[in-house]
């Protein structure tokens, strides 16, 4: 039976109409036998594409011309960007009048409104806005001419930076930090005494984002394809591309500065030799095995002496970088992405202007050893940043010669000259520093040689002893070393691992020295007894304490304080394996007005058997995850109404008897994720109060995870209003579902869309009521070895996955002649292993 499908082809564009037509015919032929009602939705900016698709699928064409925004909506969007960051936009009545005239010329395009809004935003002056209004570019009835105004008016420093970005392929994801490094390498950013070049470049990029020339997508940024297309044409004399099979590649000006090469043949690659003014070169190749390509690369390296930036991306085949790279005497930035390259050439050490080396390997485990750099790489005294696979950076002897380095994420100390902690003495530009194997520091005086407190830009510091050091009994040495690793006051993030001292460092007990910390992680510090006054840090947002078995409380009576606002900005608190932890405060210490964790959003607690329950739920808490705790109940005492809790996970708590969910149901309207697993003594989820019954308060969950089906019969789950996803997992006792539980499934038949049953080792049958789950689309059954038969399954089911169940199940329902296969034949997607 043919399956019905919906295929969406978004933003299709053409290079050669006849070739494209032939290619799309090949792609779409298999879809011609789709089930009745199948649809193909194509979006494009070109009418000829729509007509071509109509010919390909040989159906009556249905072309829908999308209209732009209505004028008022377009004006609203324009004003939003034009007055971004302005306190009182309504005070600029004269500018708002001009905006009404401008919006009439924007072709009702939201992209144009964003871009021109960014242009207007840079100067809230009537003269500037009238200049934009009267620009010829707005009067040509062309989206490209309108968009071009957004980058034509850029000041020179931003224009150079933006023009360079046109060299990247369409839909490229820009990494802000990496792009700024490229700008610095190309000389677009000049040094300043007040700011680092990286900070200046970051502000340039933020300005381009504010002008709507880039959009944030996740952690990266993208340039809209229309802006990319328009700007690439405008800056064609500066940036160009050699693209596989594109004739236009041969028309590139010899004066071009920036070039990207995508899968072109060796003879076209050799054309680069003519480009004597080239400053940046990107080489993108799927396969570099061709010897002619390697020879072509050698000729390019010999001739491109003006290059400041070289980026080579090779999916496979690139095993060596030719030694001829030494000809690139002006090179500032070298980036290589390759799966086969095992070492950088020796001649790299002669490129004295290099500031950035980025070497990405898709499978670093295949590299043999850490010696991927030339032995004299420390000659490159201008290096500001290196990213290398494995522990490559730790192989550098006398790394202290690289005094401008900003990131040293893993410096492995050795008791050998050139690898001792004193190498850090003059590296005062470090932003991020990780020091490993601190047991190799002989005493506090040697630790002091690192001069961490002189590193005025250091914001991220990790101090780590080796795993073998956990059994050390020399506590005094660790304490002396940590005392003398005194960081600067600008530190924002601190991590300490496997420190065997019994006390905090002296500098950690002085709030003034750790005042600016925002993140703290302490782990495997098995002798540490009393924590520093972290609760008094005004900017601390994240605290993680793991494997510290001698800590008894989070806050102690230090500096005479016995009452204060505790952890005023903390948002995330993760505490685990603190076996001696008894209370949040030492006896005699209290939070002011009961204000403990006033901003806490997520709390995770595990393996703290002696800890007393929270006195009250923090007022902003959205996630509470507890595991392996000794509590008998959870305290839902809270002054908040409603309680903002969204996610509650209770796992492996054998002592817990009750969770008072029903008692607080009226205030738990935000709860969407609930997990109660491996709590064998749980007998109650609370009681409904009369008012809740009258007001018909019920849970509405996106996800429910349980171990024992009997939990479903406890209120408020018994009368749950809505449930989308149910997981039943990790139970060795349940043989079948009780009749009441089978009937319970009928209460969620119209909402339950996903059901997972895993690790129920004794289960032999499933509820017959599964057939009535009219909204169920996904059923996953895994590691249920006693299950031999399936109940009738609902027509709505779209996907069935069965893994590691009884062999008879596969025999009966398998695709190859299973006797009961017909019972599940209506399910489009079936996988039985």
C-alpha positions, 0 to 999 in steps of 0.5 A: 500500500502506497503511503501518503506524504507531504514533501516541503521543498523550501527556497528553491533557486535555479542555476540552469533551467534545463539541467535543473528540470532534468535533476528534479525529474530524477528526484521526484520520479519515485514519488509519483506512486505516493498515496492519494492526497500526497502533496509537494509544497515548493517555495521559491522567489522565482516564478520560473521555478514554480512553472518548471515544477509544474512541468516536472510533476505534470499536474495542473499548476497551483501557483500562490503568490504570497503578498507582503505585510499590510502597510500598518504591520510593515510600519510597526516592524520598521519602527521596532527596529528604527527605535530599538534601544530608544527610551521614549520612541513616541517623543520622536513624532517628526521621525515617525511621520517620515517613517510613514513615507519610507514604509510606502517604498519598502514593497511591504517586505518584512526583510526590507523593514528590518534592514532599513529600520537598522539604517534609521536607528544609527542616527535619530536625526531628521536630516538622516531620515530624509536622506534615506527617504529620498534615496534613489535606491528606495525608488527603484521598486526592487527589493535588491536595491532597497536592501543594498541601502543597508550596507552601502551606508555603512561606515568604512570599518563596518563595510569592510567587515561585512563585505568579507562575509559575502565570500561565505556560501549562502546559508553559512552559519557564522561563529561570532568569535571566529569571524572576529578573529578573521577580521583581526587577521585581515587588518580590519580592526586596529588595536586600542589601549582601552579595548582588546581587538577581540572586544572591538570586533565583537562590538562591530559584529553586534552593530551589524546584527543590530542593523539586521544584516545578520540573524541569530540562529541558535548559537550561531548567526546567518545572513538572509539569502536575499541580503547575501545575494544582493551584497555578493553582487555589490562587492563582487570586485572585493569578494568572489567564488570559484564554484564547481561547474560554474562558468561565472567563476572564470570572470573574477577580477584579478584585483579581488581580495577575498576568494572561496574555492568550492570543489573546482578542478585543478586547472581552475585552481591554478587560476589563483596564481594570477590573483596577486592581491589576494588576502584571504583564501578558502578552499572547500573540497569533498575529496583531496585525493587527486595528485593534480589537486595537491600539485595545484595547492603547492603552486597556489602556496608558492604564488599567493604571498600576500595571503593573510588568511587561509582556510582549508576544508577537506572531507577526506584525502588531505593527508599533508599540508605542503611545506610550501606554506612557508611562502605565506610570510604575511599569514595571520590566520590558519584554519584546517578542517580535515579527517586525515591530516595528522600533523602540521608542517614544520615550516609553519613555525617560520610564519612569524606573523601567525596570530591564529591556528585552528586545527579541527579533526573530525575523528581526533581518536585516530591521531597517534599521540599529542605531537601534532605541532612542530617542536619549535612552534613556540617561535610564533610569539604573536599567537593569540589563539590556538585550537588543537585536537586532543592535548596538542597544546600541552605538547608545546615546550616553553609555552611561556614564549607565547605571551599573547596567547588568550586561551590555554584550556589545558596546560598539563604540568610536568616535572620537566624544564619547559613544562612547569607552572612558571611558564605562565608568569608572563602570559598576562593576556589569558582569558581562559586557563586550565592547569592540570596535574597540579601535584607536579608543583613542588610548593607554594613558592613555585605556584606563586611563579604563575602570577595568576593575580597579574592576569587582568583579563582572566575570567575562566580558571580551572585548577585540576589535580590528577585522578591518581592524586585522590589517594594523596595524604599530603593535604598541607601541600595542596593547601599551600599550592592553592593559597598561592594560585591567587586569581585576579578579581575579574574572575567570572568562572572557577572550577577546582577538581581533585583538591585534597586540602581540608580547608578553603584557600585563604583568598577564597574566604575573602568575599572581596577577592571572589566578588565577581564570580558567576559560576563555581564548580568543585568536584572530587575534593574529598577532604574539603570540610568548610566551604567559602562564603559562596552565599554572599557572592552578589553575581553567582548564578551557577554552583555545582558541588560533587563528591565532597563527602566531608562538607556538612553545610553550604554556609558557615559562620564566617566573618561574624555574619549570622544573617544575610540574603543567601545566594541572591542571584543563584539560578542553578544549584547542582549538589551530589555525593555530599554524604555528610551534608546535613543542612543548608546553614551551620547552626546559628546562621539564617537567611534574612527574612527566610530568603534562601535562593530567591532567584533559583530556577533549577535545583538538582540534588542526588546522594545527600542522605543526611540533608534536611528538606528544603525549608520552602520552595524557592519562589522562582523554582522551575525545575526540581530533580532529586535522586538517591535522597533519604527523605520520606516526603517532599515539602511543597511549602511555598509563598508563591501562588501559583508555584512556578514548578515546571519539571519535577523528577524524583528518582531512586528514593526508597524511603519516600512515602508521599509526594503532596502533589494533590494538596497543592494542585491548584498552585501547580498549574505550570507543572508539565514534566513529572517523573517518579521512578524507583520509589518502591514505598510510595503510597500517596501523592497527597489528597485533594482539598475540597476547594480543588474538587469544586474548582475541578483542578487537574494536572495537564502534563507533557511528560509523565515517567513512572516505574510502577503502574499503580502510581497512575491510580493515585490522585492527582494522576488518577483524574489527570486532564491531559497527558501527551507522553507516558514512559513506564520503565525499570520494573522487575515485578509487574507481570500485567497491568491491573484492570483499574490501570487498563481503564485509566488509559481511557482517561487519556485516550484523546491526548496521549500521543507517545507511549514508551515501555522499557525495562519491564523484565517480567511483563507478559501482557499489555492492556487491551484498552490500547486499541482505544487510544485514539491520539496515539502516534508512537509506541516504543517497547524495549527490553520486555523479554517476556512479552509474546503478544501485542493487543490490538493497536489504534488506527492513529498509530504511525510508528511502532518500535519493538526491541529486545522482546521475546523472540516469538514476538518477532516471529508473529509480527515480523515482516517476513511471513509473520502470522499476526503481521496483518494486525499491525499492517495499518502502521506506516513505520514498523521496526522489530528487532 
